[in-house]
Amino acid sequence: MDNNRYCVIMAGGSGSRLWPASTTARPKQFMDIAETGKTSVRSTYDRFSAIVPQENILVVTVRKYRDLVLQNIPELKEENLILEPYARDTAPCIAYSAYRLFKRNPEATMVVTPADHLIDDGEEFREAMDKAIEFASENDVLMTLGITPTRPDPNFGYIQIAGGSAASRKGGAIKVKTFTEKPDVSLAKVFIDSGEFFWNSGIFVWRAGTIIHEMEKHMPEVTRVFSGWEHAIGSPMEDDFIGRAYTDCVKISIDYGVMEKTDKAWLYPARFRWSDVGTWESLYGCIGEKDLNGNICNTDKVLTEGCSDTIMYSDTKDKLIAVKGLDNYVIIDTGKALLICPKDDRKLKEFTARLSMPGFENYR
């Protein structure tokens, strides 16, 4: 296995859109939310161990989740655990890890992946990753894994490729034409019907030196706070240096900060099964056996009447869940909190945003 291959697992998110199962104390990446038998961060680590040397897998998280990472991946070496003082979205996270890797190995080609995706990690996944890594290691590109869309989902980002649908059918790496973040359903349907759009998986591949150069070009407001990293990273002053950098750093995603601006964006079309499991609605689409009315429940102790397309989840497996007359709802019982709400991501987000108000600190 190529020792210049590295993987950076981003595991610092709060998972707020899967509240109340996911909380700030134990967000979704440290849960087996899809009931696969492993937590998401453990599954991600194992998945990439087949592609990248295990000693080259790094995990980035915020300091308060350090122990949760090590509980899930006890074999992770201390030097491969990167701790952020605060969550500042994906761009600062990627900047810090790219600087760390470049200092460790200037020839590094790095995969950057979220810790909480559901992926069929069979042969199609390994083949797509191998080819994307090989292309990125030999070319000055910023590669995104693009997922073939199966429905007009407004919760995902869409990437248009250059060359139209004919380029898509050829396979292999393709130049990116445009990015569109979370279009409405009608526009997403137009995208899919055109045959030239892919879902943005959020999995990236690039040489460490390439992403550093493109961040410095397109995102100086972030890279400027890391000025002096060459001497600070890997030294006794690293923690203080990073603390100051993050205090002054803006919160921004790598998609908005770099990918939508660079002329080096490429896409590798992937055919493996994928879900970002970011919301209850997206989770509904990819897990569990549904009953004849499309309901999902994580326990067999359930009594329903007149219900359809509803998610029912309980932390207590021996509790009876009895529901009548609900269509397209989410019912989540964690013992500490109970959520009953329409299964609409935007409505859920607006509703649960009220948890930030005083008085709800113990339930977030």
C-alpha atoms as a printed R data frame, in Angstrom:
    type eleno elety resid chain resno       x      y       z
1   ATOM     1    CA   MET     A     1   0.000  0.000   0.000
2   ATOM     2    CA   ASP     A     2   1.338  3.454  -0.973
3   ATOM     3    CA   ASN     A     3   2.850  5.182   2.083
4   ATOM     4    CA   ASN     A     4   2.083  8.587   0.559
5   ATOM     5    CA   ARG     A     5  -1.635  7.903   0.988
6   ATOM     6    CA   TYR     A     6  -3.342  9.480   3.992
7   ATOM     7    CA   CYS     A     7  -6.900  9.754   5.234
8   ATOM     8    CA   VAL     A     8  -8.294 12.526   7.436
9   ATOM     9    CA   ILE     A     9 -11.564 11.663   9.186
10  ATOM    10    CA   MET     A    10 -13.547 14.718  10.270
11  ATOM    11    CA   ALA     A    11 -15.345 13.819  13.505
12  ATOM    12    CA   GLY     A    12 -16.030 17.129  15.234
13  ATOM    13    CA   GLY     A    13 -19.648 17.866  14.278
14  ATOM    14    CA   SER     A    14 -22.471 18.205  16.810
15  ATOM    15    CA   GLY     A    15 -25.042 16.211  14.796
16  ATOM    16    CA   SER     A    16 -27.803 18.592  15.843
17  ATOM    17    CA   ARG     A    17 -30.174 17.648  13.018
18  ATOM    18    CA   LEU     A    18 -30.576 14.151  14.486
19  ATOM    19    CA   TRP     A    19 -31.610 15.473  17.895
20  ATOM    20    CA   PRO     A    20 -32.610 14.122  20.367
21  ATOM    21    CA   ALA     A    21 -30.862 10.816  19.574
22  ATOM    22    CA   SER     A    22 -27.733 12.807  18.735
23  ATOM    23    CA   THR     A    23 -26.710 15.382  21.352
24  ATOM    24    CA   THR     A    24 -23.725 17.642  21.939
25  ATOM    25    CA   ALA     A    25 -22.565 15.202  24.633
26  ATOM    26    CA   ARG     A    26 -22.644 12.242  22.214
27  ATOM    27    CA   PRO     A    27 -23.180 13.280  18.596
28  ATOM    28    CA   LYS     A    28 -24.133 10.904  15.813
29  ATOM    29    CA   GLN     A    29 -20.581  9.983  14.724
30  ATOM    30    CA   PHE     A    30 -20.146  8.214  18.065
31  ATOM    31    CA   MET     A    31 -23.436  6.314  17.754
32  ATOM    32    CA   ASP     A    32 -24.629  3.318  15.801
33  ATOM    33    CA   ILE     A    33 -27.526  5.419  14.580
34  ATOM    34    CA   ALA     A    34 -28.127  3.190  11.539
35  ATOM    35    CA   GLU     A    35 -27.832  0.013  13.662
36  ATOM    36    CA   THR     A    36 -24.996 -1.519  11.629
37  ATOM    37    CA   GLY     A    37 -23.223 -2.992  14.663
38  ATOM    38    CA   LYS     A    38 -20.547 -0.267  14.747
39  ATOM    39    CA   THR     A    39 -20.493  3.432  15.520
40  ATOM    40    CA   SER     A    40 -20.127  5.668  12.479
41  ATOM    41    CA   VAL     A    41 -16.587  6.809  13.308
42  ATOM    42    CA   ARG     A    42 -15.479  3.195  13.836
43  ATOM    43    CA   SER     A    43 -17.032  2.139  10.527
44  ATOM    44    CA   THR     A    44 -15.289  4.995   8.730
45  ATOM    45    CA   TYR     A    45 -11.916  4.089  10.234
46  ATOM    46    CA   ASP     A    46 -12.313  0.428   9.257
47  ATOM    47    CA   ARG     A    47 -13.519  1.351   5.772
48  ATOM    48    CA   PHE     A    48 -10.437  3.396   4.958
49  ATOM    49    CA   SER     A    49  -8.044  0.938   6.589
50  ATOM    50    CA   ALA     A    50  -8.485 -1.157   3.452
51  ATOM    51    CA   ILE     A    51  -7.335  1.747   1.253
52  ATOM    52    CA   VAL     A    52  -4.827  3.734   3.313
53  ATOM    53    CA   PRO     A    53  -2.074  2.403   5.631
54  ATOM    54    CA   GLN     A    54  -3.565  2.346   9.119
55  ATOM    55    CA   GLU     A    55  -0.714  4.418  10.514
56  ATOM    56    CA   ASN     A    56  -1.652  7.128   7.964
57  ATOM    57    CA   ILE     A    57  -5.249  7.579   9.154
58  ATOM    58    CA   LEU     A    58  -5.832 10.735  11.180
59  ATOM    59    CA   VAL     A    59  -8.955 11.801  13.054
60  ATOM    60    CA   VAL     A    60  -9.825 15.479  13.569
61  ATOM    61    CA   THR     A    61 -12.271 16.361  16.330
62  ATOM    62    CA   VAL     A    62 -12.887 19.048  18.912
63  ATOM    63    CA   ARG     A    63 -11.101 18.621  22.227
64  ATOM    64    CA   LYS     A    64 -14.227 17.697  24.176
65  ATOM    65    CA   TYR     A    65 -14.654 14.569  21.994
66  ATOM    66    CA   ARG     A    66 -11.091 13.309  22.450
67  ATOM    67    CA   ASP     A    67 -12.074 10.500  24.806
68  ATOM    68    CA   LEU     A    68 -15.017  9.448  22.630
69  ATOM    69    CA   VAL     A    69 -12.689  9.067  19.638
70  ATOM    70    CA   LEU     A    70 -10.229  6.943  21.614
71  ATOM    71    CA   GLN     A    71 -13.024  4.811  23.070
72  ATOM    72    CA   ASN     A    72 -14.125  3.996  19.532
73  ATOM    73    CA   ILE     A    73 -10.637  3.701  17.999
74  ATOM    74    CA   PRO     A    74  -8.348  2.673  20.865
75  ATOM    75    CA   GLU     A    75  -5.515  1.764  18.477
76  ATOM    76    CA   LEU     A    76  -5.323  5.329  17.132
77  ATOM    77    CA   LYS     A    77  -1.896  6.803  17.862
78  ATOM    78    CA   GLU     A    78  -1.762 10.086  19.751
79  ATOM    79    CA   GLU     A    79   0.056 11.817  16.888
80  ATOM    80    CA   ASN     A    80  -2.811 10.843  14.573
81  ATOM    81    CA   LEU     A    81  -5.448 12.571  16.712
82  ATOM    82    CA   ILE     A    82  -5.836 16.248  15.771
83  ATOM    83    CA   LEU     A    83  -7.751 18.294  18.324
84  ATOM    84    CA   GLU     A    84  -9.499 21.527  17.421
85  ATOM    85    CA   PRO     A    85 -10.297 23.938  20.259
86  ATOM    86    CA   TYR     A    86 -13.635 24.848  18.638
87  ATOM    87    CA   ALA     A    87 -15.701 23.696  15.670
88  ATOM    88    CA   ARG     A    88 -15.224 26.140  12.794
89  ATOM    89    CA   ASP     A    89 -16.769 24.091   9.944
90  ATOM    90    CA   THR     A    90 -14.740 22.110   7.418
91  ATOM    91    CA   ALA     A    91 -12.319 24.698   5.986
92  ATOM    92    CA   PRO     A    92 -10.280 25.403   9.166
93  ATOM    93    CA   CYS     A    93 -10.362 21.681   9.980
94  ATOM    94    CA   ILE     A    94  -8.927 20.850   6.553
95  ATOM    95    CA   ALA     A    95  -6.380 23.673   6.749
96  ATOM    96    CA   TYR     A    96  -5.021 22.422  10.087
97  ATOM    97    CA   SER     A    97  -4.837 18.802   8.939
98  ATOM    98    CA   ALA     A    98  -3.258 19.737   5.571
99  ATOM    99    CA   TYR     A    99  -0.522 21.758   7.283
100 ATOM   100    CA   ARG     A   100   0.078 18.894   9.706
101 ATOM   101    CA   LEU     A   101   0.330 16.352   6.890
102 ATOM   102    CA   PHE     A   102   2.473 18.535   4.637
103 ATOM   103    CA   LYS     A   103   5.009 18.936   7.427
104 ATOM   104    CA   ARG     A   104   4.943 15.179   7.991
105 ATOM   105    CA   ASN     A   105   5.200 14.271   4.311
106 ATOM   106    CA   PRO     A   106   5.303 16.927   1.534
107 ATOM   107    CA   GLU     A   107   4.342 14.203  -0.972
108 ATOM   108    CA   ALA     A   108   1.158 13.284   0.892
109 ATOM   109    CA   THR     A   109  -2.068 12.677  -1.022
110 ATOM   110    CA   MET     A   110  -4.935 13.013   1.426
111 ATOM   111    CA   VAL     A   111  -8.495 11.745   1.455
112 ATOM   112    CA   VAL     A   112 -10.776 13.917   3.576
113 ATOM   113    CA   THR     A   113 -14.002 12.257   4.711
114 ATOM   114    CA   PRO     A   114 -16.787 12.923   7.211
115 ATOM   115    CA   ALA     A   115 -17.056 10.378  10.021
116 ATOM   116    CA   ASP     A   116 -20.803  9.894   9.827
117 ATOM   117    CA   HIS     A   117 -21.645  8.610   6.354
118 ATOM   118    CA   LEU     A   118 -23.360  5.333   5.547
119 ATOM   119    CA   ILE     A   119 -21.430  3.686   2.714
120 ATOM   120    CA   ASP     A   120 -21.475  0.295   1.093
121 ATOM   121    CA   ASP     A   121 -17.743 -0.317   1.405
122 ATOM   122    CA   GLY     A   122 -17.562 -3.162  -1.077
123 ATOM   123    CA   GLU     A   123 -15.506 -3.481  -4.226
124 ATOM   124    CA   GLU     A   124 -17.151 -0.506  -5.975
125 ATOM   125    CA   PHE     A   125 -16.161  1.794  -3.107
126 ATOM   126    CA   ARG     A   126 -12.576  0.562  -2.982
127 ATOM   127    CA   GLU     A   127 -12.172  0.791  -6.752
128 ATOM   128    CA   ALA     A   128 -13.554  4.351  -6.886
129 ATOM   129    CA   MET     A   129 -11.313  5.500  -4.037
130 ATOM   130    CA   ASP     A   130  -8.214  3.852  -5.499
131 ATOM   131    CA   LYS     A   131  -8.752  5.521  -8.876
132 ATOM   132    CA   ALA     A   132  -9.545  8.921  -7.366
133 ATOM   133    CA   ILE     A   133  -6.435  8.789  -5.168
134 ATOM   134    CA   GLU     A   134  -4.265  7.712  -8.090
135 ATOM   135    CA   PHE     A   135  -5.561 10.571 -10.284
136 ATOM   136    CA   ALA     A   136  -5.174 13.195  -7.545
137 ATOM   137    CA   SER     A   137  -1.650 12.009  -6.701
138 ATOM   138    CA   GLU     A   138  -0.561 12.515 -10.329
139 ATOM   139    CA   ASN     A   139  -2.456 15.718 -11.136
140 ATOM   140    CA   ASP     A   140  -2.791 19.190  -9.645
141 ATOM   141    CA   VAL     A   141  -6.512 18.824  -8.849
142 ATOM   142    CA   LEU     A   142  -9.045 19.017  -6.048
143 ATOM   143    CA   MET     A   143 -11.147 15.868  -6.436
144 ATOM   144    CA   THR     A   144 -14.655 15.267  -5.124
145 ATOM   145    CA   LEU     A   145 -16.361 11.884  -5.100
146 ATOM   146    CA   GLY     A   146 -19.680 12.402  -6.896
147 ATOM   147    CA   ILE     A   147 -22.647 10.152  -6.154
148 ATOM   148    CA   THR     A   148 -25.159  9.314  -8.884
149 ATOM   149    CA   PRO     A   149 -28.437 10.838  -7.622
150 ATOM   150    CA   THR     A   150 -31.433  8.549  -7.188
151 ATOM   151    CA   ARG     A   151 -34.066 11.158  -6.301
152 ATOM   152    CA   PRO     A   152 -34.491 14.966  -6.376
153 ATOM   153    CA   ASP     A   153 -33.333 15.455  -2.805
154 ATOM   154    CA   PRO     A   154 -33.124 19.118  -1.699
155 ATOM   155    CA   ASN     A   155 -30.844 18.299   1.229
156 ATOM   156    CA   PHE     A   156 -27.708 17.612  -0.832
157 ATOM   157    CA   GLY     A   157 -25.302 19.722  -2.823
158 ATOM   158    CA   TYR     A   158 -25.248 19.106  -6.592
159 ATOM   159    CA   ILE     A   159 -22.204 19.176  -8.870
160 ATOM   160    CA   GLN     A   160 -22.479 19.726 -12.615
161 ATOM   161    CA   ILE     A   161 -19.751 18.170 -14.735
162 ATOM   162    CA   ALA     A   162 -18.207 19.634 -17.873
163 ATOM   163    CA   GLY     A   163 -19.010 17.769 -21.078
164 ATOM   164    CA   GLY     A   164 -22.619 16.967 -20.209
165 ATOM   165    CA   SER     A   165 -24.176 13.535 -19.788
166 ATOM   166    CA   ALA     A   166 -21.846 12.031 -22.403
167 ATOM   167    CA   ALA     A   167 -18.873 12.705 -20.108
168 ATOM   168    CA   SER     A   168 -20.695 10.987 -17.270
169 ATOM   169    CA   ARG     A   169 -21.184  7.823 -19.299
170 ATOM   170    CA   LYS     A   170 -17.471  7.582 -20.140
171 ATOM   171    CA   GLY     A   171 -16.473  7.171 -16.502
172 ATOM   172    CA   GLY     A   172 -13.189  8.298 -14.995
173 ATOM   173    CA   ALA     A   173 -12.318 11.717 -13.593
174 ATOM   174    CA   ILE     A   174 -14.281 14.672 -15.015
175 ATOM   175    CA   LYS     A   175 -13.752 18.430 -14.764
176 ATOM   176    CA   VAL     A   176 -16.343 20.226 -12.633
177 ATOM   177    CA   LYS     A   177 -18.488 22.954 -14.195
178 ATOM   178    CA   THR     A   178 -20.679 24.276 -11.352
179 ATOM   179    CA   PHE     A   179 -21.707 23.674  -7.730
180 ATOM   180    CA   THR     A   180 -25.271 24.232  -6.473
181 ATOM   181    CA   GLU     A   181 -25.950 23.953  -2.756
182 ATOM   182    CA   LYS     A   182 -29.305 22.429  -1.767
183 ATOM   183    CA   PRO     A   183 -31.645 23.386  -4.628
184 ATOM   184    CA   ASP     A   184 -35.409 23.025  -4.210
185 ATOM   185    CA   VAL     A   185 -37.065 19.804  -5.359
186 ATOM   186    CA   SER     A   186 -38.166 21.113  -8.757
187 ATOM   187    CA   LEU     A   187 -34.678 22.345  -9.652
188 ATOM   188    CA   ALA     A   188 -33.099 19.141  -8.319
189 ATOM   189    CA   LYS     A   189 -35.379 17.178 -10.653
190 ATOM   190    CA   VAL     A   190 -34.195 19.268 -13.621
191 ATOM   191    CA   PHE     A   191 -30.610 18.530 -12.583
192 ATOM   192    CA   ILE     A   192 -31.199 14.793 -12.410
193 ATOM   193    CA   ASP     A   193 -33.087 14.648 -15.711
194 ATOM   194    CA   SER     A   194 -30.156 16.366 -17.458
195 ATOM   195    CA   GLY     A   195 -27.822 13.481 -16.587
196 ATOM   196    CA   GLU     A   196 -24.922 15.833 -15.864
197 ATOM   197    CA   PHE     A   197 -25.261 16.370 -12.116
198 ATOM   198    CA   PHE     A   198 -23.984 14.364  -9.151
199 ATOM   199    CA   TRP     A   199 -24.563 14.599  -5.436
200 ATOM   200    CA   ASN     A   200 -21.639 16.097  -3.546
201 ATOM   201    CA   SER     A   201 -20.509 13.303  -1.229
202 ATOM   202    CA   GLY     A   202 -18.301 15.554   0.896
203 ATOM   203    CA   ILE     A   203 -15.414 13.107   0.326
204 ATOM   204    CA   PHE     A   204 -12.383 14.872  -1.155
205 ATOM   205    CA   VAL     A   205  -9.001 13.756  -2.496
206 ATOM   206    CA   TRP     A   206  -5.999 16.011  -3.196
207 ATOM   207    CA   ARG     A   207  -2.312 16.459  -2.575
208 ATOM   208    CA   ALA     A   208  -1.641 18.315   0.655
209 ATOM   209    CA   GLY     A   209   0.423 20.890  -1.219
210 ATOM   210    CA   THR     A   210  -2.379 21.501  -3.739
211 ATOM   211    CA   ILE     A   211  -5.091 22.211  -1.184
212 ATOM   212    CA   ILE     A   212  -2.724 24.464   0.804
213 ATOM   213    CA   HIS     A   213  -2.002 26.499  -2.329
214 ATOM   214    CA   GLU     A   214  -5.696 26.788  -3.252
215 ATOM   215    CA   MET     A   215  -6.715 27.753   0.285
216 ATOM   216    CA   GLU     A   216  -4.067 30.466   0.374
217 ATOM   217    CA   LYS     A   217  -5.333 31.740  -2.986
218 ATOM   218    CA   HIS     A   218  -9.096 31.649  -2.356
219 ATOM   219    CA   MET     A   219  -9.415 31.726   1.417
220 ATOM   220    CA   PRO     A   220  -6.741 34.064   2.829
221 ATOM   221    CA   GLU     A   221  -9.033 34.983   5.722
222 ATOM   222    CA   VAL     A   222  -8.476 31.422   7.019
223 ATOM   223    CA   THR     A   223  -4.871 30.726   6.041
224 ATOM   224    CA   ARG     A   224  -3.710 34.080   7.401
225 ATOM   225    CA   VAL     A   225  -4.497 32.995  10.994
226 ATOM   226    CA   PHE     A   226  -2.251 29.938  10.500
227 ATOM   227    CA   SER     A   227   0.729 32.099   9.547
228 ATOM   228    CA   GLY     A   228   3.826 30.577  11.136
229 ATOM   229    CA   TRP     A   229   2.473 27.028  11.080
230 ATOM   230    CA   GLU     A   230   5.768 25.699   9.681
231 ATOM   231    CA   HIS     A   231   7.477 26.319  13.038
232 ATOM   232    CA   ALA     A   232   4.532 25.892  15.401
233 ATOM   233    CA   ILE     A   233   3.046 22.572  14.281
234 ATOM   234    CA   GLY     A   234   4.877 19.650  15.824
235 ATOM   235    CA   SER     A   235   6.496 21.861  18.464
236 ATOM   236    CA   PRO     A   236   5.633 22.416  22.166
237 ATOM   237    CA   MET     A   237   3.921 25.670  21.155
238 ATOM   238    CA   GLU     A   238   1.392 23.984  18.834
239 ATOM   239    CA   ASP     A   239  -1.564 23.992  21.265
240 ATOM   240    CA   ASP     A   240  -1.197 27.700  22.061
241 ATOM   241    CA   PHE     A   241  -0.693 28.523  18.390
242 ATOM   242    CA   ILE     A   242  -3.807 26.608  17.310
243 ATOM   243    CA   GLY     A   243  -5.847 28.099  20.149
244 ATOM   244    CA   ARG     A   244  -5.050 31.616  18.925
245 ATOM   245    CA   ALA     A   245  -5.616 30.673  15.291
246 ATOM   246    CA   TYR     A   246  -9.065 29.230  15.945
247 ATOM   247    CA   THR     A   247 -10.070 32.170  18.118
248 ATOM   248    CA   ASP     A   248  -9.515 34.474  15.137
249 ATOM   249    CA   CYS     A   249 -10.734 32.056  12.458
250 ATOM   250    CA   VAL     A   250 -13.990 32.505  10.548
251 ATOM   251    CA   LYS     A   251 -16.486 29.650  10.338
252 ATOM   252    CA   ILE     A   252 -16.616 28.509   6.718
253 ATOM   253    CA   SER     A   253 -16.989 25.316   4.689
254 ATOM   254    CA   ILE     A   254 -14.388 24.076   2.233
255 ATOM   255    CA   ASP     A   255 -17.101 23.918  -0.456
256 ATOM   256    CA   TYR     A   256 -17.925 27.608  -0.185
257 ATOM   257    CA   GLY     A   257 -14.402 28.766   0.612
258 ATOM   258    CA   VAL     A   258 -12.502 26.871  -2.080
259 ATOM   259    CA   MET     A   259 -14.390 24.328  -4.203
260 ATOM   260    CA   GLU     A   260 -16.869 26.825  -5.656
261 ATOM   261    CA   LYS     A   261 -14.036 29.208  -6.604
262 ATOM   262    CA   THR     A   262 -11.117 27.075  -7.753
263 ATOM   263    CA   ASP     A   263 -10.415 26.117 -11.367
264 ATOM   264    CA   LYS     A   264  -8.908 22.848 -10.162
265 ATOM   265    CA   ALA     A   265 -12.184 21.142  -9.138
266 ATOM   266    CA   TRP     A   266 -12.668 17.649 -10.581
267 ATOM   267    CA   LEU     A   267 -15.141 14.876  -9.852
268 ATOM   268    CA   TYR     A   268 -14.807 11.123  -9.818
269 ATOM   269    CA   PRO     A   269 -18.217  9.497 -10.442
270 ATOM   270    CA   ALA     A   270 -18.960  6.844  -7.836
271 ATOM   271    CA   ARG     A   271 -21.618  4.126  -7.986
272 ATOM   272    CA   PHE     A   272 -21.490  2.810  -4.419
273 ATOM   273    CA   ARG     A   273 -24.439  3.143  -2.036
274 ATOM   274    CA   TRP     A   274 -24.079  6.302   0.051
275 ATOM   275    CA   SER     A   275 -25.983  8.458   2.512
276 ATOM   276    CA   ASP     A   276 -24.723 11.292   4.662
277 ATOM   277    CA   VAL     A   277 -27.257 10.362   7.387
278 ATOM   278    CA   GLY     A   278 -27.467 14.058   8.156
279 ATOM   279    CA   THR     A   279 -31.164 14.232   8.985
280 ATOM   280    CA   TRP     A   280 -34.006 11.984  10.027
281 ATOM   281    CA   GLU     A   281 -35.435 12.290   6.523
282 ATOM   282    CA   SER     A   282 -32.199 11.112   4.865
283 ATOM   283    CA   LEU     A   283 -31.852  8.335   7.443
284 ATOM   284    CA   TYR     A   284 -35.376  7.167   6.610
285 ATOM   285    CA   GLY     A   285 -34.367  6.715   2.992
286 ATOM   286    CA   CYS     A   286 -31.494  4.334   3.595
287 ATOM   287    CA   ILE     A   287 -32.043  2.151   6.654
288 ATOM   288    CA   GLY     A   288 -34.420 -0.278   8.237
289 ATOM   289    CA   GLU     A   289 -37.160 -2.595   7.088
290 ATOM   290    CA   LYS     A   290 -40.355 -0.675   6.485
291 ATOM   291    CA   ASP     A   291 -43.776 -2.135   7.186
292 ATOM   292    CA   LEU     A   292 -46.502 -2.213   4.548
293 ATOM   293    CA   ASN     A   293 -47.292  1.451   5.243
294 ATOM   294    CA   GLY     A   294 -43.677  2.619   5.045
295 ATOM   295    CA   ASN     A   295 -43.141  2.963   8.797
296 ATOM   296    CA   ILE     A   296 -39.782  2.240  10.452
297 ATOM   297    CA   CYS     A   297 -39.327  1.302  14.090
298 ATOM   298    CA   ASN     A   298 -36.150  0.191  15.844
299 ATOM   299    CA   THR     A   299 -38.072 -2.162  18.132
300 ATOM   300    CA   ASP     A   300 -40.616 -4.892  17.450
301 ATOM   301    CA   LYS     A   301 -42.776 -3.637  20.332
302 ATOM   302    CA   VAL     A   302 -44.889 -1.297  18.248
303 ATOM   303    CA   LEU     A   303 -48.624 -0.796  17.722
304 ATOM   304    CA   THR     A   304 -49.741  1.471  14.881
305 ATOM   305    CA   GLU     A   305 -53.014  2.360  13.205
306 ATOM   306    CA   GLY     A   306 -53.512  4.805  10.356
307 ATOM   307    CA   CYS     A   307 -49.805  5.695  10.263
308 ATOM   308    CA   SER     A   308 -47.561  5.872   7.200
309 ATOM   309    CA   ASP     A   309 -43.969  6.831   6.294
310 ATOM   310    CA   THR     A   310 -43.165  7.507   9.945
311 ATOM   311    CA   ILE     A   311 -39.930  6.939  11.892
312 ATOM   312    CA   MET     A   312 -40.314  5.594  15.431
313 ATOM   313    CA   TYR     A   313 -37.154  5.309  17.524
314 ATOM   314    CA   SER     A   314 -36.667  4.538  21.191
315 ATOM   315    CA   ASP     A   315 -33.561  4.114  23.318
316 ATOM   316    CA   THR     A   316 -35.541  1.680  25.468
317 ATOM   317    CA   LYS     A   317 -36.045 -1.480  23.442
318 ATOM   318    CA   ASP     A   318 -38.679 -2.975  25.757
319 ATOM   319    CA   LYS     A   319 -40.935  0.115  25.644
320 ATOM   320    CA   LEU     A   320 -44.147 -0.255  23.662
321 ATOM   321    CA   ILE     A   321 -44.575  2.444  21.009
322 ATOM   322    CA   ALA     A   322 -48.255  2.988  20.169
323 ATOM   323    CA   VAL     A   323 -49.107  5.553  17.495
324 ATOM   324    CA   LYS     A   324 -52.348  6.342  15.692
325 ATOM   325    CA   GLY     A   325 -53.102  8.637  12.763
326 ATOM   326    CA   LEU     A   326 -49.695 10.142  11.930
327 ATOM   327    CA   ASP     A   327 -48.404 10.449   8.376
328 ATOM   328    CA   ASN     A   328 -44.783 11.351   7.571
329 ATOM   329    CA   TYR     A   329 -43.738 12.025  11.162
330 ATOM   330    CA   VAL     A   330 -40.687 11.527  13.350
331 ATOM   331    CA   ILE     A   331 -41.189 10.160  16.866
332 ATOM   332    CA   ILE     A   332 -37.940  9.904  18.827
333 ATOM   333    CA   ASP     A   333 -37.857  8.901  22.506
334 ATOM   334    CA   THR     A   334 -34.528  8.938  24.317
335 ATOM   335    CA   GLY     A   335 -35.813  8.860  27.875
336 ATOM   336    CA   LYS     A   336 -34.426 12.341  28.427
337 ATOM   337    CA   ALA     A   337 -36.302 13.934  25.538
338 ATOM   338    CA   LEU     A   338 -39.261 13.124  23.297
339 ATOM   339    CA   LEU     A   339 -39.587 14.586  19.800
340 ATOM   340    CA   ILE     A   340 -42.809 14.392  17.790
341 ATOM   341    CA   CYS     A   341 -42.630 16.418  14.587
342 ATOM   342    CA   PRO     A   342 -43.412 16.203  10.845
343 ATOM   343    CA   LYS     A   343 -40.607 14.439   8.945
344 ATOM   344    CA   ASP     A   344 -39.626 17.566   7.033
345 ATOM   345    CA   ASP     A   345 -35.994 18.602   7.396
346 ATOM   346    CA   ARG     A   346 -36.607 22.324   7.130
347 ATOM   347    CA   LYS     A   347 -39.481 22.319   9.605
348 ATOM   348    CA   LEU     A   348 -37.456 20.172  11.985
349 ATOM   349    CA   LYS     A   349 -34.448 22.473  11.741
350 ATOM   350    CA   GLU     A   350 -36.566 25.559  12.420
351 ATOM   351    CA   PHE     A   351 -38.306 23.885  15.344
352 ATOM   352    CA   THR     A   352 -35.249 22.411  17.068
353 ATOM   353    CA   ALA     A   353 -33.327 25.686  16.641
354 ATOM   354    CA   ARG     A   354 -35.334 26.863  19.643
355 ATOM   355    CA   LEU     A   355 -33.219 24.539  21.793
356 ATOM   356    CA   SER     A   356 -30.559 27.246  21.780
357 ATOM   357    CA   MET     A   357 -32.785 29.340  24.038
358 ATOM   358    CA   PRO     A   358 -32.057 29.508  27.800
359 ATOM   359    CA   GLY     A   359 -33.496 26.649  29.811
360 ATOM   360    CA   PHE     A   360 -32.718 23.850  27.375
361 ATOM   361    CA   GLU     A   361 -28.977 23.491  28.103
362 ATOM   362    CA   ASN     A   362 -29.371 20.001  29.608
363 ATOM   363    CA   TYR     A   363 -31.257 18.670  26.586
364 ATOM   364    CA   ARG     A   364 -29.158 19.838  23.628
